[in-house]
């Protein structure tokens, strides 16, 4: 059960980081870049999600 919760949290983090990256790429002022590496967060969230789903399915 906890692995599915982790997977759902990682999916929500992925969705939030996709929206944030889209917002950053369509900003009006190109000099206001920000400091959060959204692409790296997307990658880590997907890896965590895939790993936790695989582990949850292996436990069955």
N, C-alpha and C positions, 0 to 999 in steps of 0.2 A: 504494500500500500504506500509506503513512504517513497519508493522509487517512482511510482506514478505521480506522486505529488511533486517530486523534484523535476520530473519531466514536464509537468504542467507549468511549473514556475520558470523553467528554462524556456519554454515556448512563449510565455508572456514576456520574458526579458528579451527574447529575440524579436517579438513584434514591436516592443517599445523602442528597441535600438534601430530597427528598420525605419520606423517613423521619424526618429530623431536624426538619422542619417539623411533621410529625404528632406527634412526641414533644413538641415545644415547645407545641403547641396543646392537648395533653392533660396538661399538667403539674399537679401537686398544688398547688404554691405559685405563685399568680399574680404574685407580686412578683419571682420569679426568671425574668426574661424572656430574658436572654442578649444577646449582642452581634452575632451573625452574621445578616446579612440573607438567610435561606434562600430566600425568594421571589425575590429578585434573582438569587441563584445558580441557581435553577431556570430562570429566564428566559434567563440568559446561557448555561447549558449546552444548552438546547434550540436557541438560535440558533446556537451553535457546531456542534452536531450536524447541524442542517439544512444549514448552509453547507458543512461538510466533506463531507457525503454528496452534495450538489449538485455540488461541485467534483470529487469522485471519479467521479461518473457522467459528467460532462462530459469527463473525460480519456479515456474509453473510445472 
